[in-house]
């Protein structure tokens, strides 16, 4: 699974997220590529919800 697919599965609009928070996007992408998706989800659980609220796929 790629980071882009992961964001889609979490209903996060990748393009808006990347444009409005490029540093966070890059950091998360790097971390995601270094670990299992479930570990990433566990580590970022509350942050993912915050980002989803801001960049919900429409």
N, C-alpha and C positions, 0 to 999 in steps of 0.2 A: 504494500500500500504506500502510495506517495503522500507527501504532506498535503498536496492539493486535494487528493481524494479524501483524505482524513477530514479536512475542513468542510468539504461538501457533505460528508456523512454526519458532521456535527451541525449542519445547517448554517455555516458561516460563509459569508460572501468573501471569497478569497481576494478579489480585486479591490474591493473597498477596504478591507483589512490591510492589504499591502500598501495601498496609497496613503491611508490615513495614519498608520502606525508602522512605518517601514522597519524601525529598529526592533520592535517587538516581533514583527513577522519574521525577520531574519534570524533572530535569536531562537524563536520557537522552531523554525524550520531546521536549524542546525541541531538543536536538542532532539527533535523528533527523529532525525536521520540516525542518531546515535543510540536509540533505544527502541524497545517494543512499543507499539501504539497503546497497549493497555497500561504500560508503565507511565507513558507520557500523560495519558488521561488521568490516571491516579494522581500524578504529581501536579497537574494543572487544573484539577477539577473545578474549583471555584473561579479561577481565572477564565476558563473556557466559557463558563456561563455568562460572565461579564462581557466577554468579547462577542458571544452569540447575540446578546441583547443589543449591542451596538451595530453589528453587521449581519443581521439576520437575512438569509436568502429570501428574496421576494418573488 
